[in-house]
Amino acid sequence: MEKEKLESLLIDYIDNKLNSVDRRAVETELVNNANAYKLYEELKEVMYMMDRSARLEPSGKLKSNFESMLKQESASGGTGKVIFFQPALLYKVAAAVLLLILGGGAGFWISQQQRQANEIAEMKREMEKTKLMMMSLMENEQSASQRIQGVNVALSVEKADDEMVTALVKAMNEDMNTNVRLAALDALSKFHQEPRVRKELIRSLALQKDPVIQIALIQLMVKMKEKGVVKDLQRIVDDNKAIKAVKDEAYSGILKLS
């Protein structure tokens, strides 16, 4: 079946305008011709987009002027005959033009979607590389400087995933080196607006015994305006084992948050 005829039949087939004979012919063609089925899928997608877009109906005056122009053009062709176009044919021509326009638009839209999908996939790959490098460095038990480098990798990402947050929290609370714990706290502070990170930072305040980390956490709580830690700060003030510098910072935090 010729492509032009097939396209016309497929358009009517999708619109459910074919008689039973033509419908069976089209369905047979779709079953036996892979290219015809591909064309059917493409037309169906474009026509679906057409249905979702606003429908533009030509005004009566525009239709009349267009038909008049076609008649005059045909009459001036030297044949002396005037060809009258049926409204159905007129709309088929207009639909074909619109189909071409929308087809180009659909192609552009599909291209944009594919480009965005590729960019997202590339970002995910880069994120995985960054995370693997971070984890590898942080697992180096022999070198605190290597672990600090691993923690600092988190500063290069815009958003840390759950696995990265878990590793940073563990480093902040459990690492044997103060500088590593402080670096982890600094990295987590970048993401303090994330609910889970905020919760872990608040929880860590009650766990810390290192004065350097305690003071840094208290200062961060004040910066976050986290009033929920006032009771924890009061316990630090009342703790006889806490050093004066930590108690003073806790007391200052209470005044600022109350």
Residue pairs with C-beta under 8 A, 6 or more apart in sequence:
1 9
1 29
1 33
1 36
3 39
6 29
6 36
6 39
7 39
7 43
8 92
9 18
9 22
9 25
9 26
10 26
10 36
10 39
10 40
10 43
11 43
11 47
11 95
11 99
12 18
12 22
13 22
13 23
13 26
13 40
14 40
14 43
14 44
14 47
15 47
18 26
29 36
30 36
30 37
30 40
31 37
42 103
43 99
45 106
46 99
46 102
46 103
46 106
47 99
49 102
49 105
49 106
50 98
50 99
50 102
53 102
58 66
58 94
63 87
63 90
66 90
67 85
67 90
70 83
70 85
71 82
71 83
71 84
74 81
74 82
74 83
75 81
75 82
127 157
127 161
130 153
130 156
130 157
131 161
131 163
131 164
133 150
133 153
134 150
134 151
134 153
134 154
134 164
134 167
135 150
135 163
135 167
136 150
137 146
137 147
137 149
137 150
137 151
137 153
138 147
138 150
138 151
138 167
138 171
139 150
140 146
140 147
140 150
144 177
144 179
144 180
147 171
147 175
147 177
147 180
148 179
148 180
148 183
151 168
151 171
151 180
151 183
151 184
151 187
152 183
152 187
154 160
154 164
154 168
154 187
154 190
155 186
155 187
155 190
157 164
159 191
159 194
160 168
160 191
160 194
160 197
162 196
165 188
165 191
165 194
165 196
165 197
165 200
168 184
168 187
168 188
169 184
169 188
169 200
169 204
171 180
171 181
171 183
171 184
172 181
172 184
172 185
172 188
172 204
172 213
173 181
173 204
173 207
173 208
175 181
175 184
178 210
178 212
178 213
181 210
181 213
182 212
182 213
182 216
185 201
185 204
185 213
185 216
185 217
185 220
186 216
188 197
188 200
188 201
189 201
189 220
189 223
191 197
192 198
192 201
192 220
192 224
198 224
198 226
201 217
201 220
201 221
201 224
202 221
202 226
202 228
202 229
202 232
204 217
205 214
205 217
205 218
205 221
205 229
205 232
206 232
206 235
208 214
208 217
211 242
211 243
211 245
211 246
214 236
214 242
214 246
214 249
214 250
215 245
215 246
215 249
218 233
218 236
218 246
218 249
218 250
218 252
218 253
219 249
219 253
221 229
221 233
221 253
221 257
222 252
222 253
222 256
222 257
225 257
226 257
227 257
227 258
229 253
229 257
230 253
230 254
230 257
230 258
233 250
233 251
233 253
233 254
233 257
234 250
234 254
236 242
236 246
236 247
236 250
237 247
237 250
237 251
237 254
239 247
242 250
